Amino acid sequence: MEKKELRKYIRELKRRYTPEEKREMSYPLWKKLEQNECFQQAEVVLGYWSMEDEVYTHDFIIEWAKEKTFLLPCVRGDELELRYFDSEEALCPGEAFAIPEPVGTLFTDLSLIDFVIVPGVAFDARGNRLGRGKGYYDRILKYCRAYKAGLCFDFQFVDEVPIDGNDVRMDIVIH
């Protein structure tokens, strides 16, 4: 299946679940993430503030930001910039995808990130990831040596994700 077809297929599967069902399906994934040794040891974590069709992360980030430094991406044109997550109250509407973004301090030293929680449309057992097609994460992940954990629902874990030279492989996929 080509990237475009796979995105459409997964989008149709996502529509079968209500936001509440997707939120409920997210909690066991948090537990798996919390049990990951690399996550446990990480001090600086790059996460994502979930959209309605993604694994829900809001409460997870709020809780773990009490113990770890959490960063969230902000879309600026064709690039992601990273900012410190301070609190849910310190989020403002983002310029892309209507995702709330932190207004905290800019973070630029990718070498300090220990762990990245990566959203995606689909993942496979080899750690390949299909994003939404803009390349935001791939452009930043190729310079980031941190442990990369893809996070997805079971129906997003597929036999094979089509890849190209720009795609960055995950160290683990939690589903």
DOLUM-970037 format. One record per residue (C-alpha): residue number from 1; residue in one letter; x, y, z. Coordinates in nm, 2 decimals, padded with zeros to 4 digits. Each point is the difference from the previous one (the first is absolute). Example, Ala and Ser with C-alpha at 12.3 -4.5 7.8 and 13.67 -1.06 7.14 Angstrom:
BEGIN
> k/r/x/y/z
> 1/A/01.23/-00.45/00.78 $
> 2/S/00.14/00.34/-00.07 $
This chain:
BEGIN
> k/r/x/y/z
> 1/M/00.00/00.00/00.00 $
> 2/E/00.13/00.34/-00.09 $
> 3/K/00.03/00.28/00.26 $
> 4/K/-00.30/00.19/-00.12 $
> 5/E/-00.22/-00.32/00.00 $
> 6/L/00.12/-00.10/00.35 $
> 7/R/-00.08/00.34/00.14 $
> 8/K/-00.35/-00.02/-00.14 $
> 9/Y/-00.05/-00.35/00.13 $
> 10/I/00.12/00.09/00.36 $
> 11/R/-00.21/00.32/-00.01 $
> 12/E/-00.31/-00.22/-00.07 $
> 13/L/00.08/-00.23/00.28 $
> 14/K/00.05/00.29/00.24 $
> 15/R/-00.35/00.12/-00.08 $
> 16/R/-00.15/-00.32/00.14 $
> 17/Y/00.09/00.11/00.35 $
> 18/T/-00.14/00.29/00.20 $
> 19/P/00.24/00.24/00.17 $
> 20/E/-00.09/-00.16/00.33 $
> 21/E/00.08/-00.35/-00.13 $
> 22/K/00.34/00.12/-00.12 $
> 23/R/00.07/00.16/00.33 $
> 24/E/-00.09/-00.33/00.18 $
> 25/M/00.22/-00.19/-00.24 $
> 26/S/00.29/00.23/00.08 $
> 27/Y/00.03/-00.08/00.37 $
> 28/P/00.15/-00.35/-00.04 $
> 29/L/00.25/00.15/-00.24 $
> 30/W/00.11/00.25/00.26 $
> 31/K/00.07/-00.29/00.24 $
> 32/K/00.22/-00.17/-00.27 $
> 33/L/00.18/00.32/-00.05 $
> 34/E/00.06/00.05/00.37 $
> 35/Q/00.14/-00.35/00.03 $
> 36/N/00.26/00.07/-00.27 $
> 37/E/00.34/00.01/00.16 $
> 38/C/00.13/00.28/-00.23 $
> 39/F/-00.30/00.21/00.09 $
> 40/Q/00.05/-00.06/00.37 $
> 41/Q/00.36/00.11/-00.02 $
> 42/A/-00.07/00.30/-00.22 $
> 43/E/00.03/00.35/00.14 $
> 44/V/-00.10/00.20/-00.31 $
> 45/V/-00.29/-00.13/-00.21 $
> 46/L/-00.14/00.14/-00.32 $
> 47/G/-00.37/-00.09/-00.01 $
> 48/Y/-00.29/00.12/-00.20 $
> 49/W/-00.33/00.16/00.10 $
> 50/S/-00.25/-00.24/-00.17 $
> 51/M/-00.26/00.09/-00.26 $
> 52/E/-00.34/-00.17/00.03 $
> 53/D/00.09/-00.28/-00.24 $
> 54/E/00.33/-00.09/00.18 $
> 55/V/00.09/-00.20/00.31 $
> 56/Y/-00.11/00.24/00.28 $
> 57/T/00.30/00.15/00.18 $
> 58/H/-00.12/00.31/00.19 $
> 59/D/-00.04/-00.15/00.35 $
> 60/F/00.32/-00.21/-00.05 $
> 61/I/00.21/00.30/-00.07 $
> 62/I/-00.16/00.21/00.28 $
> 63/E/00.08/-00.28/00.25 $
> 64/W/00.35/-00.08/-00.12 $
> 65/A/00.10/00.36/-00.04 $
> 66/K/00.01/00.01/00.38 $
> 67/E/00.30/-00.24/-00.01 $
> 68/K/00.16/00.05/-00.34 $
> 69/T/00.08/00.29/-00.23 $
> 70/F/-00.26/-00.01/-00.28 $
> 71/L/00.03/00.17/-00.33 $
> 72/L/-00.27/00.04/-00.26 $
> 73/P/00.03/00.08/-00.37 $
> 74/C/-00.13/00.33/-00.15 $
> 75/V/-00.06/00.03/-00.38 $
> 76/R/00.18/00.30/-00.15 $
> 77/G/-00.05/-00.01/-00.38 $
> 78/D/00.15/-00.32/-00.12 $
> 79/E/00.20/-00.07/00.31 $
> 80/L/-00.06/-00.11/00.36 $
> 81/E/00.15/00.20/00.28 $
> 82/L/00.01/-00.15/00.35 $
> 83/R/-00.12/00.18/00.31 $
> 84/Y/-00.01/-00.09/00.37 $
> 85/F/-00.34/-00.11/00.13 $
> 86/D/-00.08/00.19/00.32 $
> 87/S/-00.37/-00.07/00.04 $
> 88/E/-00.32/-00.05/-00.19 $
> 89/E/-00.09/00.36/00.08 $
> 90/A/00.32/00.11/-00.19 $
> 91/L/-00.12/-00.14/-00.33 $
> 92/C/-00.14/00.21/-00.28 $
> 93/P/-00.16/-00.08/-00.33 $
> 94/G/00.27/-00.12/-00.25 $
> 95/E/00.03/00.11/-00.36 $
> 96/A/-00.04/-00.35/-00.14 $
> 97/F/-00.25/-00.28/00.06 $
> 98/A/-00.16/00.21/00.28 $
> 99/I/00.22/-00.17/00.25 $
> 100/P/00.06/00.20/00.32 $
> 101/E/00.37/00.09/00.03 $
> 102/P/00.21/00.11/00.29 $
> 103/V/00.11/00.36/00.02 $
> 104/G/00.29/-00.09/00.23 $
> 105/T/00.37/00.04/-00.06 $
> 106/L/00.14/-00.11/-00.33 $
> 107/F/00.21/-00.33/00.02 $
> 108/T/00.28/-00.04/-00.26 $
> 109/D/00.25/-00.26/00.12 $
> 110/L/-00.13/-00.33/-00.14 $
> 111/S/00.29/-00.19/00.16 $
> 112/L/-00.16/00.05/00.34 $
> 113/I/-00.32/-00.19/-00.09 $
> 114/D/00.00/-00.35/00.15 $
> 115/F/-00.33/-00.13/-00.13 $
> 116/V/-00.25/00.09/-00.27 $
> 117/I/-00.36/-00.11/-00.01 $
> 118/V/-00.09/00.01/-00.37 $
> 119/P/-00.36/00.01/-00.15 $
> 120/G/-00.07/-00.15/-00.33 $
> 121/V/-00.27/-00.11/-00.24 $
> 122/A/00.15/-00.36/-00.02 $
> 123/F/00.29/-00.20/00.12 $
> 124/D/00.14/-00.34/-00.07 $
> 125/A/00.21/-00.26/00.19 $
> 126/R/00.32/00.13/-00.15 $
> 127/G/-00.06/00.34/00.16 $
> 128/N/-00.09/00.17/-00.32 $
> 129/R/-00.24/00.29/00.04 $
> 130/L/-00.25/00.17/-00.23 $
> 131/G/-00.07/00.35/00.10 $
> 132/R/-00.26/00.25/-00.13 $
> 133/G/00.22/00.08/-00.30 $
> 134/K/00.16/00.33/00.09 $
> 135/G/00.33/-00.14/00.13 $
> 136/Y/00.00/00.21/00.31 $
> 137/Y/00.11/-00.28/00.23 $
> 138/D/00.24/-00.17/-00.24 $
> 139/R/00.19/00.33/-00.04 $
> 140/I/00.06/00.04/00.37 $
> 141/L/00.04/-00.37/00.09 $
> 142/K/00.29/-00.05/-00.25 $
> 143/Y/00.21/00.24/00.22 $
> 144/C/-00.12/-00.15/00.33 $
> 145/R/00.19/-00.29/00.15 $
> 146/A/-00.27/-00.06/00.27 $
> 147/Y/-00.19/-00.33/00.04 $
> 148/K/-00.30/00.02/-00.23 $
> 149/A/-00.33/-00.16/00.10 $
> 150/G/-00.29/00.00/-00.25 $
> 151/L/-00.34/00.00/00.17 $
> 152/C/-00.31/-00.13/-00.17 $
> 153/F/-00.32/-00.20/00.03 $
> 154/D/00.01/-00.36/-00.10 $
> 155/F/-00.19/00.07/-00.33 $
> 156/Q/00.29/00.24/-00.10 $
> 157/F/00.26/-00.28/00.03 $
> 158/V/00.02/-00.15/-00.35 $
> 159/D/00.20/-00.26/-00.18 $
> 160/E/00.20/00.24/-00.20 $
> 161/V/00.04/00.38/-00.01 $
> 162/P/00.13/00.13/-00.33 $
> 163/I/00.32/00.21/00.06 $
> 164/D/00.24/00.22/-00.19 $
> 165/G/00.34/00.15/00.08 $
> 166/N/-00.14/00.27/00.22 $
> 167/D/-00.18/-00.22/00.25 $
> 168/V/00.14/-00.06/00.34 $
> 169/R/-00.04/-00.34/00.17 $
> 170/M/-00.13/-00.04/00.35 $
> 171/D/00.19/-00.19/00.27 $
> 172/I/-00.33/-00.15/00.12 $
> 173/V/-00.37/00.02/-00.09 $
> 174/I/-00.24/00.00/00.29 $
> 175/H/-00.35/-00.12/-00.10 $
